[in-house]
Amino acid sequence: MKLNLEWRWSVRSSLFLLIIIVVPFVQALHIDTKWEKIVEQAQTIFLFGSFVFTLVLTLKYPFNPKQREFWLWAALWWLVLLGRDQNWVRQMWSGYSIAVYHSIAAV
């Protein structure tokens, strides 16, 4: 198999380069923590909504068994991303022993 390393400058590569250059300077902006909490909550709502949306449509739509299996896996993946975002519920219900959080993560 021959590897094609030909590269041409494009708008996509310009945006990628711009992101690489700008992202390290975002920390210097000292963003207010109120905005950070709003973004985190919006992300949590989006992940939960995506989980519910995928699960409901998977159970409602007449898929063949292989397709249904894939979309149930996708719904589970949204749930895992939600769990990772919430540090396996540590942000919502803090103060429990570490064994509780590990058992939640194991499920």
Backbone as a chain_set.jsonl record, in Angstrom:
{"seq": "MKLNLEWRWSVRSSLFLLIIIVVPFVQALHIDTKWEKIVEQAQTIFLFGSFVFTLVLTLKYPFNPKQREFWLWAALWWLVLLGRDQNWVRQMWSGYSIAVYHSIAAV", "coords": {"N": [[0.842, -1.165, 0.0], [0.587, 2.166, -0.894], [1.529, 5.153, 0.604], [0.009, 8.252, 0.629], [1.366, 11.304, 0.781], [0.908, 13.794, -0.126], [0.195, 17.214, 0.122], [-1.903, 20.029, 0.271], [-2.418, 23.498, 0.639], [-5.283, 24.723, 2.279], [-8.544, 26.048, 3.153], [-9.458, 24.624, 5.34], [-7.045, 23.612, 6.428], [-5.912, 26.029, 7.135], [-7.686, 26.938, 9.137], [-7.287, 24.901, 11.022], [-4.575, 25.324, 11.679], [-4.81, 27.889, 12.783], [-6.384, 27.341, 15.046], [-4.602, 25.731, 16.495], [-2.668, 27.632, 17.099], [-4.094, 29.595, 18.569], [-5.405, 28.377, 20.785], [-3.637, 27.856, 23.095], [-3.47, 30.448, 24.162], [-5.898, 31.007, 25.266], [-6.131, 30.519, 27.967], [-5.029, 32.756, 29.089], [-7.042, 34.576, 29.062], [-8.561, 34.548, 31.362], [-11.242, 33.601, 32.055], [-14.423, 34.151, 33.47], [-15.609, 32.278, 36.235], [-18.297, 31.842, 36.413], [-19.239, 31.707, 33.798], [-17.935, 29.413, 33.033], [-19.233, 27.455, 34.556], [-21.777, 27.619, 33.427], [-21.287, 26.728, 30.822], [-20.416, 24.121, 31.383], [-22.771, 23.056, 32.512], [-24.486, 23.256, 30.308], [-23.216, 21.48, 28.601], [-23.584, 19.102, 30.008], [-26.385, 18.887, 29.916], [-26.705, 18.66, 27.137], [-25.377, 16.187, 26.632], [-26.94, 14.4, 28.155], [-29.429, 14.793, 26.923], [-28.824, 13.892, 24.344], [-28.347, 11.206, 24.88], [-30.917, 10.343, 25.758], [-32.462, 10.995, 23.483], [-31.266, 9.353, 21.477], [-31.723, 6.822, 22.599], [-34.56, 6.69, 22.807], [-35.393, 6.996, 20.115], [-34.14, 4.77, 19.033], [-35.483, 2.661, 20.257], [-38.026, 3.135, 19.337], [-38.022, 3.253, 16.499], [-38.261, 1.042, 13.697], [-35.76, -0.917, 13.462], [-33.452, -3.317, 12.011], [-32.079, -6.194, 13.741], [-29.202, -5.929, 13.939], [-28.742, -3.208, 13.367], [-30.233, -2.037, 15.436], [-28.771, -2.946, 17.616], [-26.369, -1.539, 17.208], [-27.264, 1.163, 17.536], [-28.208, 1.116, 20.156], [-25.788, 0.69, 21.416], [-24.634, 3.132, 20.746], [-26.268, 4.87, 22.227], [-25.576, 4.021, 24.784], [-22.942, 4.843, 24.735], [-23.234, 7.661, 24.749], [-24.187, 7.871, 27.34], [-21.97, 7.0, 28.803], [-20.174, 9.054, 28.144], [-21.501, 11.152, 29.41], [-21.288, 10.316, 32.066], [-18.486, 10.438, 32.352], [-18.137, 13.165, 32.002], [-19.323, 14.159, 34.29], [-17.619, 13.238, 36.185], [-18.243, 10.727, 37.132], [-20.47, 11.212, 38.843], [-19.414, 12.668, 40.923], [-19.38, 15.449, 40.914], [-22.037, 16.198, 41.23], [-23.041, 14.862, 43.524], [-21.183, 15.123, 45.974], [-18.922, 14.016, 48.581], [-19.232, 11.372, 49.314], [-17.782, 8.089, 49.911], [-14.881, 6.894, 48.163], [-15.288, 4.383, 47.121], [-17.973, 4.237, 46.437], [-18.152, 5.873, 44.153], [-16.453, 4.482, 42.439], [-17.89, 2.109, 42.154], [-20.132, 3.075, 40.803], [-18.916, 3.889, 38.432], [-18.069, 1.424, 37.51], [-20.38, 0.144, 36.827]], "CA": [[0.0, 0.0, 0.0], [1.369, 3.382, -1.021], [1.042, 6.227, 1.458], [-0.038, 9.52, -0.083], [1.726, 12.399, 1.671], [0.715, 15.048, -0.836], [-0.562, 18.142, 0.946], [-2.158, 21.332, -0.338], [-2.964, 24.482, 1.554], [-6.713, 24.928, 2.075], [-9.216, 26.771, 4.23], [-9.47, 23.714, 6.478], [-5.722, 23.6, 7.056], [-5.716, 27.349, 7.757], [-8.437, 26.938, 10.387], [-6.604, 24.002, 11.937], [-3.386, 26.028, 12.144], [-5.268, 28.975, 13.642], [-6.796, 26.743, 16.32], [-3.384, 25.32, 17.196], [-1.974, 28.823, 17.583], [-4.921, 30.393, 19.482], [-5.857, 27.652, 21.973], [-2.834, 28.088, 24.305], [-3.646, 31.787, 24.702], [-7.221, 31.128, 25.871], [-5.949, 30.547, 29.418], [-4.675, 34.116, 29.489], [-8.244, 35.4, 29.083], [-9.113, 34.512, 32.712], [-12.688, 33.547, 31.891], [-15.158, 34.126, 34.72], [-16.048, 30.917, 36.563], [-19.736, 31.746, 36.185], [-19.388, 31.237, 32.425], [-17.464, 28.037, 32.983], [-20.311, 26.613, 35.081], [-22.863, 27.609, 32.439], [-20.852, 25.853, 29.725], [-20.438, 22.753, 31.899], [-24.159, 22.62, 32.633], [-25.006, 23.078, 28.954], [-22.625, 20.248, 28.089], [-24.262, 18.003, 30.683], [-27.736, 18.803, 29.35], [-26.564, 18.147, 25.769], [-25.045, 14.766, 26.667], [-28.108, 13.66, 28.627], [-30.431, 14.868, 25.868], [-28.401, 13.008, 23.254], [-28.585, 9.835, 25.343], [-32.365, 10.073, 25.736], [-32.895, 11.055, 22.092], [-30.806, 8.151, 20.783], [-32.384, 5.66, 23.163], [-35.986, 6.693, 22.444], [-35.548, 6.72, 18.686], [-33.719, 3.395, 18.776], [-36.552, 1.752, 20.68], [-39.257, 3.455, 18.613], [-37.871, 3.051, 15.067], [-38.121, -0.394, 13.391], [-34.462, -1.312, 12.921], [-33.154, -4.744, 12.066], [-31.353, -6.429, 15.001], [-27.836, -5.397, 13.92], [-28.822, -1.753, 13.474], [-30.698, -1.72, 16.788], [-27.632, -3.186, 18.49], [-25.449, -0.416, 17.047], [-27.805, 2.39, 18.113], [-28.206, 0.956, 21.607], [-24.413, 0.935, 21.803], [-24.412, 4.573, 20.648], [-26.929, 5.475, 23.389], [-24.724, 3.716, 25.929], [-21.754, 5.689, 24.621], [-23.623, 8.986, 25.251], [-24.273, 7.764, 28.794], [-20.596, 6.948, 29.306], [-19.633, 10.407, 28.038], [-22.131, 11.932, 30.476], [-20.639, 9.909, 33.314], [-17.128, 10.987, 32.38], [-18.255, 14.608, 32.17], [-19.692, 14.427, 35.679], [-16.67, 12.52, 37.04], [-19.026, 9.643, 37.712], [-21.402, 11.805, 39.795], [-18.713, 13.37, 41.996], [-19.724, 16.869, 40.912], [-23.404, 16.402, 41.696], [-23.188, 14.372, 44.894], [-19.854, 14.942, 46.559], [-18.902, 13.692, 49.997], [-19.299, 9.932, 49.561], [-16.472, 7.433, 49.84], [-14.405, 6.643, 46.796], [-15.836, 3.093, 46.684], [-19.271, 4.501, 45.805], [-17.907, 6.387, 42.798], [-15.883, 3.406, 41.638], [-18.955, 1.159, 41.809], [-20.94, 3.717, 39.768], [-18.142, 3.836, 37.191], [-17.979, 0.036, 37.062], [-21.67, -0.244, 36.236]], "C": [[0.896, 1.24, 0.0], [0.723, 4.489, -0.186], [1.127, 7.545, 0.711], [0.217, 10.656, 0.906], [1.606, 13.757, 0.989], [-0.192, 15.959, -0.014], [-0.698, 19.469, 0.224], [-2.784, 22.233, 0.705], [-4.433, 24.71, 1.241], [-7.276, 25.738, 3.23], [-9.221, 25.912, 5.489], [-8.125, 23.685, 7.192], [-5.415, 24.943, 7.709], [-6.448, 27.433, 9.089], [-7.776, 26.05, 11.435], [-5.357, 24.663, 12.52], [-3.752, 27.164, 13.09], [-5.694, 28.458, 15.018], [-5.576, 26.338, 17.138], [-2.663, 26.521, 17.801], [-2.765, 29.52, 18.681], [-5.215, 29.683, 20.799], [-4.966, 27.867, 23.195], [-3.039, 29.465, 24.939], [-5.008, 31.99, 25.365], [-7.11, 31.19, 27.392], [-5.63, 31.951, 29.913], [-5.896, 35.031, 29.558], [-8.873, 35.494, 30.469], [-10.639, 34.602, 32.665], [-13.348, 33.408, 33.256], [-15.696, 32.72, 34.986], [-17.551, 30.749, 36.393], [-19.999, 31.215, 34.768], [-18.965, 29.776, 32.302], [-18.549, 27.085, 33.484], [-21.471, 26.524, 34.101], [-22.518, 26.672, 31.284], [-20.884, 24.395, 30.172], [-21.861, 22.223, 32.017], [-24.796, 22.393, 31.262], [-24.472, 21.783, 28.342], [-23.307, 19.034, 28.722], [-25.666, 17.806, 30.124], [-27.683, 18.227, 27.94], [-26.291, 16.65, 25.772], [-26.227, 13.924, 27.134], [-29.205, 13.651, 27.56], [-30.091, 13.958, 24.694], [-28.619, 11.544, 23.614], [-30.063, 9.483, 25.234], [-32.878, 10.03, 24.303], [-32.514, 9.781, 21.339], [-31.53, 6.918, 21.29], [-33.845, 5.584, 22.732], [-36.171, 6.366, 20.965], [-35.12, 5.298, 18.325], [-34.825, 2.418, 19.137], [-37.83, 1.95, 19.887], [-39.187, 3.077, 17.13], [-37.662, 1.567, 14.76], [-36.792, -0.711, 12.686], [-34.375, -2.825, 12.843], [-32.254, -4.959, 13.298], [-29.928, -5.863, 15.04], [-27.836, -3.875, 14.064], [-29.263, -1.334, 14.875], [-29.562, -1.893, 17.794], [-26.635, -2.017, 18.418], [-25.978, 0.835, 17.742], [-27.966, 2.294, 19.62], [-26.802, 1.163, 22.154], [-24.114, 2.431, 21.767], [-25.065, 5.302, 21.823], [-26.104, 5.226, 24.648], [-23.466, 4.581, 25.917], [-22.048, 7.118, 25.094], [-23.683, 8.967, 26.774], [-22.88, 7.71, 29.429], [-19.957, 8.331, 29.237], [-20.222, 11.324, 29.109], [-21.502, 11.591, 31.821], [-19.233, 10.46, 33.44], [-17.156, 12.49, 32.603], [-18.541, 14.962, 33.624], [-18.745, 13.752, 36.666], [-17.375, 11.432, 37.834], [-19.766, 10.129, 38.952], [-20.699, 12.53, 40.943], [-19.081, 14.839, 42.055], [-21.111, 17.111, 41.482], [-23.576, 16.012, 43.157], [-21.808, 14.099, 45.471], [-19.987, 14.55, 48.025], [-19.007, 12.216, 50.308], [-17.905, 9.333, 49.465], [-16.129, 7.118, 48.39], [-14.961, 5.332, 46.253], [-17.185, 3.288, 45.984], [-19.074, 4.953, 44.37], [-17.309, 5.319, 41.89], [-16.943, 2.37, 41.255], [-19.877, 1.751, 40.745], [-20.22, 3.638, 38.427], [-18.074, 2.412, 36.634], [-19.261, -0.428, 36.393], [-21.704, 0.242, 34.816]], "O": [[1.836, 1.345, 0.788], [-0.483, 4.722, -0.269], [2.191, 7.917, 0.216], [-0.618, 10.936, 1.767], [2.142, 14.753, 1.476], [-1.227, 15.522, 0.488], [0.26, 19.975, -0.36], [-3.573, 21.794, 1.542], [-4.802, 24.872, 0.078], [-6.559, 26.072, 4.173], [-9.011, 26.425, 6.588], [-8.07, 23.728, 8.421], [-4.729, 24.99, 8.73], [-5.899, 27.941, 10.066], [-7.715, 26.414, 12.61], [-5.11, 24.571, 13.722], [-3.072, 27.376, 14.094], [-5.392, 29.079, 16.037], [-5.528, 26.58, 18.344], [-2.111, 26.429, 18.897], [-2.167, 29.997, 19.646], [-5.268, 30.337, 21.841], [-5.511, 28.051, 24.283], [-2.803, 29.629, 26.136], [-5.25, 33.038, 25.965], [-7.921, 31.853, 28.039], [-5.94, 32.288, 31.056], [-5.796, 36.15, 30.062], [-9.639, 36.421, 30.733], [-11.238, 35.552, 33.168], [-12.888, 32.638, 34.099], [-16.179, 32.052, 34.072], [-18.031, 29.626, 36.244], [-20.877, 30.375, 34.569], [-19.569, 29.004, 31.557], [-18.76, 26.023, 32.897], [-22.083, 25.466, 33.96], [-23.368, 25.909, 30.825], [-21.331, 23.528, 29.422], [-22.13, 21.075, 31.664], [-25.558, 21.444, 31.079], [-25.2, 21.076, 27.646], [-23.574, 18.046, 28.037], [-26.085, 16.674, 29.886], [-28.519, 17.398, 27.578], [-26.904, 15.912, 25.001], [-26.49, 12.858, 26.578], [-29.835, 12.621, 27.322], [-30.976, 13.325, 24.118], [-29.022, 10.74, 22.774], [-30.418, 8.442, 24.679], [-33.643, 9.135, 23.942], [-33.345, 9.197, 20.644], [-31.913, 6.056, 20.499], [-34.316, 4.518, 22.334], [-37.018, 5.546, 20.611], [-35.68, 4.693, 17.41], [-35.075, 1.458, 18.408], [-38.637, 1.028, 19.776], [-40.183, 2.628, 16.562], [-36.947, 0.893, 15.501], [-36.729, -0.762, 11.458], [-35.122, -3.535, 13.517], [-31.722, -3.989, 13.839], [-29.497, -5.367, 16.081], [-27.022, -3.32, 14.802], [-28.723, -0.382, 15.437], [-29.408, -1.087, 18.712], [-26.124, -1.566, 19.443], [-25.233, 1.502, 18.459], [-27.868, 3.312, 20.305], [-26.631, 1.743, 23.227], [-23.425, 2.949, 22.646], [-24.489, 6.248, 22.36], [-25.951, 6.12, 25.481], [-22.984, 4.999, 26.97], [-21.215, 7.728, 25.764], [-23.278, 9.929, 27.426], [-22.65, 8.313, 30.477], [-19.271, 8.739, 30.174], [-19.52, 12.176, 29.653], [-21.217, 12.482, 32.621], [-18.831, 10.903, 34.516], [-16.305, 13.033, 33.307], [-18.043, 15.97, 34.126], [-19.037, 13.699, 37.86], [-17.14, 11.244, 39.028], [-19.682, 9.499, 40.006], [-21.377, 12.971, 41.871], [-19.095, 15.425, 43.138], [-21.34, 18.122, 42.147], [-24.187, 16.745, 43.934], [-21.332, 12.964, 45.452], [-21.042, 14.733, 48.632], [-18.883, 11.833, 51.471], [-16.967, 9.98, 48.999], [-16.998, 7.085, 47.518], [-15.092, 5.181, 45.038], [-17.496, 2.569, 45.035], [-19.755, 4.468, 43.466], [-17.627, 5.262, 40.702], [-16.9, 1.816, 40.156], [-20.359, 1.025, 39.876], [-20.84, 3.352, 37.403], [-18.026, 2.223, 35.419], [-19.239, -1.281, 35.507], [-22.694, 0.032, 34.115]]}, "num_chains": 1, "name": "protein.A"}
